[in-house]
Amino acid sequence: MKNLKRMVLPVQIIALFTLPMIMITIITAVFAGCISLLTPVTFTQVTTSTPMWVFNFLVAIGSFIAVGSWMWDEN
């Protein structure tokens, strides 16, 4: 991951959009899996619910900011 900071700009831009999507997918899968194991609600019902979409939107914004600040951090 540290090598991404030294890559050319097009690779950094692709990573800027790809890494937050991967983070959202993993967080959603874990959260929906836990909810579906503990309650009678199915995995699909959890992932397609409105609260989960709102949560994913907020996580997407946070992930995008975190990855962007990490990519172009000067330290």
KAWO-V786167 format. One record per residue. N is the residue number from 1. SS is DSSP state (helix for helix, strand for strand, loop for the rest). PHI is phi in whole degrees, -180 to 180 (NA if undefined). D_LAST is the distance of its C-alpha to the last C-alpha in Angstrom with 1 decimal. Layout:
N_SS_PHI_D_LAST + N_SS_PHI_D_LAST
This chain:
1_loop_NA_15.0 + 2_helix_-66_11.9 + 3_helix_-72_13.9 + 4_helix_-64_14.1 + 5_helix_-66_10.8 + 6_helix_-97_12.5 + 7_loop_-74_15.9 + 8_loop_-70_17.8 + 9_helix_-58_17.8 + 10_helix_-60_21.0 + 11_helix_-68_19.8 + 12_helix_-66_16.7 + 13_helix_-69_19.2 + 14_helix_-63_21.6 + 15_helix_-66_19.1 + 16_helix_-62_18.2 + 17_helix_-92_21.9 + 18_helix_-81_22.8 + 19_helix_-61_20.4 + 20_helix_-63_21.5 + 21_helix_-65_25.1 + 22_helix_-66_24.9 + 23_helix_-63_23.4 + 24_helix_-64_26.3 + 25_helix_-62_28.8 + 26_helix_-66_28.0 + 27_helix_-63_28.0 + 28_helix_-64_31.2 + 29_helix_-64_32.9 + 30_helix_-67_32.3 + 31_helix_-63_33.3 + 32_helix_-68_36.3 + 33_helix_-64_37.4 + 34_helix_-65_37.4 + 35_helix_-65_39.3 + 36_helix_-71_41.8 + 37_helix_-77_42.4 + 38_helix_-90_43.1 + 39_loop_-129_45.2 + 40_loop_-77_47.8 + 41_loop_-75_45.5 + 42_loop_-83_44.6 + 43_helix_-60_41.1 + 44_helix_-66_41.9 + 45_helix_-65_43.1 + 46_helix_-70_39.8 + 47_helix_-71_37.6 + 48_loop_-98_39.8 + 49_loop_-77_40.2 + 50_helix_-64_39.0 + 51_helix_-60_37.0 + 52_helix_-69_35.0 + 53_helix_-67_34.4 + 54_helix_-65_33.2 + 55_helix_-61_30.9 + 56_helix_-63_29.6 + 57_helix_-64_28.9 + 58_helix_-67_26.9 + 59_helix_-66_25.0 + 60_helix_-63_24.4 + 61_helix_-63_22.9 + 62_helix_-63_20.6 + 63_helix_-67_19.6 + 64_helix_-62_19.0 + 65_helix_-67_16.8 + 66_helix_-65_14.8 + 67_helix_-68_14.5 + 68_helix_-64_13.8 + 69_helix_-71_10.9 + 70_helix_-70_9.5 + 71_helix_-66_10.4 + 72_loop_-109_8.9 + 73_loop_-74_5.7 + 74_loop_-82_3.8 + 75_loop_-78_0.0
